[in-house]
Amino acid sequence: MARGRLTRFGIDLLCGLASLCIVVAGLALLVGSVPPPTRAAGLAIAPPVQDGFQLSKLQDTLALLLRERPVAPDPLVSIMHALGPVSLLAGKFREQAESLSATLQRLASTPSVMPTQGWLSSNFSRHRFHPVLGYARPHLGIDVRAPRGTAIEAPAAGSVITASWEGGYGWTVEIDHGWDIITRYAHVSKMLVRPGQRVQRGEIIALVGQTGLADGPHLHYEVRVKGLPVDPLRFVLPAVIAD
């Protein structure tokens, strides 16, 4: 009787172990049939680790590089940037050219030559004895002795503002050279220009004479700057005489 019970217990134990094996095998099959992790919409499953490096970090790095990759510049913008220094240099050249042009214009308007051939007979003076009037008074220009009919040339470019009789000055020509500079030519025998006429340096404007208060044929030549008389010889360049 006891032997039968033992046999019965052994059979039950073997059946239990077999059942357990079947369950374990079923679970193994079940786990093996589950598909690998996938990326569902809106849900990121971390990929497995391979050789200690996470693929997710590689993907994030690539995404960062793609997002921060510099955008190819506009060719026109690149050209403008490249030409920036050239444009700046061109602007400097333009400024220098304009400055040089203004300087040349001023030089052309500066009475830097003697207006006629002859010899200096009277200097600029604030107190000079007048040969005709017989008393001292300012001489606000210079006198150049020359034969009657000698050409008088414009010492600089300008516009004629007066060509008329001026009392003691006789027949007189005045030229406005700009830059607040005016020249006067007195005692002329003949005027060859008219008011408003534009003249250039070296152009003949009148002829030497003896009109007005003059003791002989000569040119009385004045230079005024901002309305004030100055010595004309201050403007004449060395060894420069009208031909």
ZINORUR-V644444 format. One line per field, one symbol per residue. psi: psi as a letter, one per 30 degrees, with the letter a starting at -180 (. if undefined). A space follows every 50 residues. Layout:
psi->???
This chain:
psi->eeeeeeeeeeeeeeeeeeeeeeeeeeeeeeeffkllkljlkgjkkkllkk hgkkfeeeeeeeeeeeegkkkklkeeeeeeeefeeeeeeeeeeeeeeeee eeeeeeefgkiglkflkakjfklkkfjkkkfefglklkjgalkjklkkfk kkkkflkakkfkilkhbffakkkkkjglggkklkjlglfkkgllkfkkll kfkkflkkahlaikglklkjklkkjhfkkljffffklkgjkk.
